[in-house]
Amino acid sequence: MKKEVVIWIGAGEIGLAIIRRIGTGKYILVADKNLEKAQSIAALLERVGFDAIALRTDLSSRNSILSVIDEALKYGEIKYLVNSAGVSPSQASIETILKVDLYGTAVLLEEVGKVIAPGGSGVTISSQSGHRMPALSPEIDELLATTPSEDLLNLEVLQKGNIKDTLHAYQMAKRCNVKRVMAEAVKWGERGARINSISPGIIITPLAMDELNGTRGEFYKNMFARCPAGRPGTADEIAHVAELVLSEKGAFITGSDFLVDGGATASYFYGQLKPNSNE
């Protein structure tokens, strides 16, 4: 019997918390670059009553993304997309960050948007980092939002001489994610579907631990210690927001980004975290 299908890219803690809220009664494709990790998570879901299978996928490859979509369509109509994949500034090079977090996300939103079922919805996990970068010009924002995905990495603003370091690459990727969601929401809407993004702050996950133990670890520890919430967040707190925007309760929400960072960005611009110079 065919069911509604959830495509989940990036088998991490935030995605798992989202899936446990929306996946009941649906068929869940758990796709990750690390197949063993995807298999372990799929088995965990199966043990607690969900229907799930594991696939290997490379978010930086259009062909790999298309393979996941083709597999998903064998089980039913694609009703939900949860994209929680990505690499962080401490984990990867500038080139990899742009290829995975920026280009890969753009391709994923584009390709799923071509087949998403009426009434379907999706969420992609972005980052607070995109909000702390200085404003870009309207022209650059439009290029990030609307440039054909295969041409994105050729944009002048993304060339090596214009990207300072891996943090800057990550910020540009996350800014692009938000702009891309806005543009794709128009296309998804033509199919009666919705797409949104969430920009978390410091959430305790293995990726966050890499950052906390990396070269900018003290910066991040200071950030959550001095933000209004006074602590890092949890995957479940992000999943609460995702559940809203993916469900019928969020039926009037599309093309939006939700900053969920315990007030860290507010403090960065107007409070104790305000830097003496640009980070």
C-alpha positions in Angstrom: 0.0 0.0 0.0 1.4 3.4 -1.0 1.7 6.1 1.7 2.6 9.7 1.9 6.4 9.9 1.7 8.8 12.0 3.7 12.2 12.7 2.2 14.7 13.4 5.0 18.2 14.5 4.0 20.9 14.6 6.7 20.4 12.0 9.4 21.2 14.2 12.4 19.6 15.1 15.7 17.5 18.1 14.5 16.1 16.1 11.6 15.3 13.1 13.8 13.4 15.3 16.3 11.3 16.7 13.3 10.7 13.3 11.9 9.4 11.9 15.1 6.8 14.7 15.1 5.6 14.4 11.5 6.5 10.8 10.4 3.7 8.7 11.9 1.8 6.8 9.3 4.1 7.9 6.5 7.0 6.3 4.6 10.3 7.9 5.6 13.4 7.9 3.3 16.4 8.6 5.5 19.2 9.9 3.2 22.7 10.7 4.3 26.2 10.7 2.8 27.1 8.2 5.5 25.0 5.1 4.6 25.8 3.3 7.9 24.5 6.3 9.8 21.3 6.4 7.7 20.8 2.7 8.3 21.2 3.1 12.0 18.7 5.9 12.2 16.2 4.0 9.9 16.5 1.0 12.2 15.9 3.1 15.2 12.7 4.5 13.6 11.6 1.1 12.6 12.0 -0.2 16.2 9.6 2.4 17.5 6.9 1.9 14.9 7.8 4.1 11.9 8.3 2.9 8.3 11.7 3.9 7.1 14.5 3.0 4.7 18.0 4.2 4.4 19.7 5.6 1.3 23.1 7.1 0.6 23.0 10.5 -0.9 25.4 13.3 -1.7 23.8 16.6 -1.4 26.4 18.2 -3.7 25.3 16.0 -6.6 22.2 16.6 -8.6 22.2 13.0 -9.8 22.3 11.7 -6.3 19.4 14.0 -5.3 17.4 12.8 -8.3 18.0 9.2 -7.3 16.5 9.8 -3.9 13.5 11.4 -5.4 13.0 8.5 -7.9 13.2 6.1 -5.0 10.7 8.1 -2.9 8.2 8.1 -5.7 8.1 4.3 -5.7 6.4 4.3 -2.3 3.9 7.1 -2.9 3.5 10.8 -3.3 6.1 13.0 -1.8 4.3 15.1 0.9 7.2 16.4 3.0 10.8 17.4 2.7 13.0 17.8 5.7 16.5 19.0 4.8 18.8 19.0 7.8 22.0 18.2 6.0 25.1 20.4 5.8 28.7 21.0 6.9 30.0 23.6 9.3 33.0 26.1 9.1 35.1 23.8 11.3 34.3 20.7 9.3 35.0 21.6 5.7 36.7 23.8 3.1 35.2 26.9 1.5 34.6 24.9 -1.7 32.8 22.0 0.1 30.7 24.4 2.1 29.5 26.2 -1.0 29.0 23.0 -2.9 27.0 21.3 -0.2 25.2 24.0 1.9 24.6 26.4 -1.0 24.4 24.6 -4.3 23.1 21.3 -2.9 20.3 22.9 -1.0 19.3 25.0 -4.1 19.2 21.8 -6.2 17.2 19.9 -3.6 14.6 22.6 -3.2 14.3 22.9 -7.0 14.0 19.2 -7.7 11.6 18.3 -4.9 9.6 21.4 -5.9 8.9 19.8 -9.2 7.2 16.7 -7.7 5.9 17.8 -4.3 2.3 16.7 -3.8 -0.5 19.3 -3.5 -0.8 20.2 0.2 2.8 19.2 0.7 5.4 21.2 2.7 9.1 21.3 3.3 11.6 22.8 5.7 15.3 23.4 5.3 17.6 24.0 8.2 19.7 27.2 7.7 21.6 29.0 10.4 21.7 32.1 12.5 25.1 32.9 10.8 23.2 34.1 7.7 21.5 36.7 9.8 24.7 38.1 11.4 26.4 38.8 8.1 26.1 42.5 6.9 23.3 43.1 4.4 24.0 42.4 0.8 22.7 44.6 -2.0 19.3 43.9 -3.5 21.0 42.9 -6.7 23.1 40.2 -5.0 20.1 39.0 -3.0 18.2 38.5 -6.2 21.1 36.7 -7.8 21.3 34.3 -4.9 17.6 33.7 -5.0 17.0 33.3 -8.7 20.2 32.3 -10.5 19.8 28.9 -12.2 21.3 26.4 -9.7 24.0 25.1 -12.1 25.3 28.7 -12.4 25.2 29.6 -8.7 28.8 28.7 -8.0 29.9 30.9 -10.9 28.5 34.1 -9.3 31.3 36.7 -8.8 30.3 37.2 -5.1 31.1 33.5 -4.5 34.5 33.5 -6.1 37.6 32.7 -4.1 38.9 36.2 -3.8 35.5 37.4 -2.4 35.1 34.7 0.3 37.4 35.5 3.3 37.3 32.1 5.1 35.1 29.1 5.9 32.9 31.2 8.2 32.2 33.7 5.5 31.4 30.8 3.0 29.0 29.4 5.6 27.3 32.7 6.1 26.9 33.2 2.3 25.5 29.7 2.0 22.9 30.3 4.7 22.0 33.7 3.3 21.5 32.0 0.0 19.3 29.3 1.6 16.9 31.9 3.0 16.7 33.8 -0.3 16.3 30.5 -2.3 13.4 29.5 0.0 11.6 32.7 -0.8 12.0 32.2 -4.6 11.1 28.5 -4.5 8.0 29.2 -2.4 6.5 30.9 -5.5 7.1 27.8 -7.6 6.0 25.4 -4.8 2.9 27.5 -4.5 2.0 26.7 -8.1 1.6 23.0 -7.0 -0.3 24.0 -3.8 2.7 23.3 -1.6 4.8 25.3 0.9 8.5 25.6 1.7 10.1 27.4 4.7 13.5 27.6 6.5 14.6 27.7 10.1 17.8 29.4 11.2 18.9 27.8 14.5 21.4 29.2 16.9 23.7 27.0 18.9 21.9 23.7 19.2 23.7 20.8 21.0 24.4 18.3 18.2 27.6 16.7 17.0 28.0 19.4 14.4 27.8 22.1 17.2 30.3 20.2 19.3 32.7 20.4 16.4 32.3 24.1 16.4 32.6 24.4 20.2 35.8 22.4 20.1 37.1 24.3 17.0 39.0 27.5 16.5 35.9 29.6 17.2 34.8 27.6 20.2 35.2 30.4 22.8 33.2 32.7 20.6 30.3 30.3 20.5 30.5 29.5 24.2 30.4 33.2 24.9 27.5 33.6 22.5 25.1 31.3 24.3 26.3 32.3 27.7 25.5 36.0 27.1 22.5 35.7 24.9 19.1 36.5 26.4 18.2 32.8 26.8 21.6 32.2 28.6 22.0 28.7 27.1 22.3 26.7 23.9 19.1 25.2 22.4 18.0 21.6 21.9 16.9 19.8 18.7 13.4 19.5 20.1 13.1 23.2 20.3 13.8 23.5 16.6 11.5 20.6 15.9 8.6 22.4 17.6 8.8 25.2 15.0 9.3 22.8 12.2 6.2 20.9 13.2 4.2 24.1 13.0 5.3 25.1 9.6 5.0 21.6 8.1 1.5 21.1 9.4 -1.9 22.5 8.5 -1.6 24.9 11.4 1.1 26.6 9.3 -0.9 26.6 6.1 -0.5 30.4 5.7 3.3 30.3 6.1 5.5 29.9 3.1 8.7 31.5 1.8 9.6 32.4 5.4 12.6 32.0 7.6 12.4 31.5 11.4 15.4 32.6 13.5 15.4 30.4 16.6 18.6 31.3 18.5 17.7 32.3 22.0 18.2 35.9 21.1 21.8 35.6 20.2 21.4 37.6 17.0 19.5 40.3 18.8 22.3 40.5 21.3 24.9 40.5 18.5 23.4 43.7 17.1 22.0 45.4 20.1 23.3 43.8 23.3 26.3 42.3 25.1 27.5 40.4 22.0 27.8 43.4 19.8 31.4 43.2 18.4 33.8 46.1 18.1 34.4 45.0 14.5 32.7 42.7 12.1 33.0 39.0 12.8 
